[in-house]
Amino acid sequence: MKVVSTYKSARISPLKARDVAREIQGLPVSEAINILNFTPRKAAHLVGKTLKAAAANAENNHDTDPESMIVEEATVTDGPSYRRFKPRARGSASAIKRRTSHIRIVLAPNEDEDA
């Protein structure tokens, strides 16, 4: 049974968060959490929160041991962008897009442990 957790509108650029999400795909949950704890990036904290939420969903909603699951999918997609303006010379302004991300983690049972 697949377990999904989503973090909507995380205040980080999708480009920065995708690097961290790619690192944990296909790993067991305990190993993925361990890697994220020692990764010194803001995205690692946000992806780690989502991964821990998915593990909690597996344990509480589906009565599954999260330690026996793997990270099947870790995707980061674009969220809504906040548009701000910064004053420039001679009374003009330039646009700034503050990007957000949707972080989605899917856990699946580890097929190696079942066999």
Residue pairs with C-beta under 8 A, 6 or more apart in sequence:
1 62
1 64
1 109
2 72
2 106
2 107
2 108
3 54
3 57
3 58
3 61
3 62
3 64
3 69
3 106
3 107
3 108
4 54
4 57
4 104
4 105
4 106
4 107
5 50
5 51
5 53
5 54
5 57
5 104
5 105
6 50
6 102
6 103
6 104
6 105
7 46
7 49
7 50
7 53
7 102
7 103
7 104
8 79
8 102
9 79
9 80
9 100
9 101
9 102
10 17
10 46
10 79
10 100
10 101
10 102
10 103
11 98
11 100
12 42
12 43
12 46
12 99
12 100
12 101
13 99
13 101
14 76
14 77
14 78
14 79
14 99
14 101
16 41
16 42
16 43
17 43
17 46
17 47
17 76
17 101
17 103
18 76
19 41
19 43
20 36
20 39
20 41
20 43
20 44
20 47
21 43
21 47
21 74
21 75
21 76
21 103
22 74
23 35
23 39
24 32
24 35
24 36
24 47
24 51
24 71
24 74
25 71
25 72
25 73
25 74
26 70
26 71
26 72
27 35
27 70
27 71
28 67
28 69
28 70
28 71
28 110
29 51
29 55
29 66
29 67
29 69
29 70
29 71
29 107
30 67
32 51
32 71
33 48
33 51
33 52
33 55
36 44
36 45
36 47
36 48
36 51
37 44
37 48
46 103
47 74
47 103
47 105
50 103
50 104
50 105
51 71
51 74
51 105
53 105
54 66
54 105
54 106
54 107
55 66
55 69
55 107
56 66
58 64
58 65
58 66
58 69
58 107
59 65
59 66
64 109
66 107
68 109
68 110
68 113
69 107
69 108
69 109
69 110
70 107
70 108
70 109
70 110
71 105
71 106
71 107
72 106
72 107
72 108
73 104
73 105
73 106
74 103
74 104
74 105
74 106
75 103
75 104
76 101
76 102
76 103
76 104
77 101
77 102
77 104
78 99
78 100
78 101
78 102
79 99
79 100
79 101
79 102
80 100
81 97
81 98
81 99
81 100
82 97
82 98
82 100
83 95
83 96
83 97
83 98
84 95
84 96
84 97
84 98
85 93
85 94
85 95
85 96
86 93
86 94
86 96
87 93
88 94
